[in-house]
Amino acid sequence: MPVDPQMQGVLERTAKAALPPFHTLDAGAARRLYKESRAVLSPPVPEVGEVRDLAASGPAGRYPCACTAAWARAPGRRCWSISTAAAGP
């Protein structure tokens, strides 16, 4: 069975990072290693093409949110994402 292309990228970055296998470490050491190395193992961050500051209505009033468009792999296409950062009561 072929490996998913995104997972293949993770496996290749892990091999290049020359990290000890997580299963050979105790739980505390494995957690520390993961926290220290996760940036190396993460996929490249897409370029953000556009950001729009918005507000959404909710039961406690208006919440600030941002709508970002990352450039998709296909030329001229964008992938939109909406994120919120609402303060608690």
N, C-alpha and C positions, 0 to 999 in steps of 0.2 A: 504494500500500500504506500503511495507517495506521501511525503510529509508536506503539510500545509506550507506555502511559501513564507508566511510570516514566522512560523515556528522554525523553518529552516534558517531564517535570518538570525533568530535567537541562538540556535545551536552553533552557527558559524561565529557569532560574536563571542559566545562563551568559549569556544575553542581558541580563538585569537587572544582572549584575555588571560589565558594561562592561569586560571583560578583553580584551587583544589576542588574536587567534586564535593558538593554540599553533603552528600550522604556519608562522606568520610569524616565529617566534623560533628562535634556535639551540638545540641540545639542552640545554645547561646552563641557559639562561634559561627554557626551557619547563619543565624540572624544578623550578626554584626557584619559578616562578609557580604551578605545580600544587601544590607543598607549601604555599605561602602561601595559596592560595585554595581548597583542597579542602573546607574547612569550609563555605564559602559555597555550593559546588556540591553538597554532600551533601544527601540528603533529610532531612526532619525526623526526629529520633530519637523512637521511640515511648515513651510513658510506661510505666515498669515498674510493674506492678501487684503483683507478689509476688516475693520472693527466698527460696529455701530453700538453706541450706548442707548439703551432703551429702558423703559419702566413697565412693569406688569402690575395689574391690580390684583389684590388679594384680600382676604378677610381682615387683615390688620392695616390695610392701606396699600400704598404703592411700593413695589420692591424694585431696586435697581437691578438691571441685568445687562449683559453684553451679548451681542450676536456677532460671531466671528466667522469669516470665510477663509478657510485654508485652501490653497491651490491644490486641486486634485491632480492625479497623475496624467489624466487626459488633458491636452492643451485646451485652454479656454474654459475649463469646467471648474466649479468651486464646490466645496463641501461645507455646508453651513452647520454651525453649532451654536446653541444658546446656553449660556451659563448664568447663574444667579448667585448673588452674595448677599443674602438677606440677614439682617441682624435679628437676634433672638429677642424675646420679650424681656 
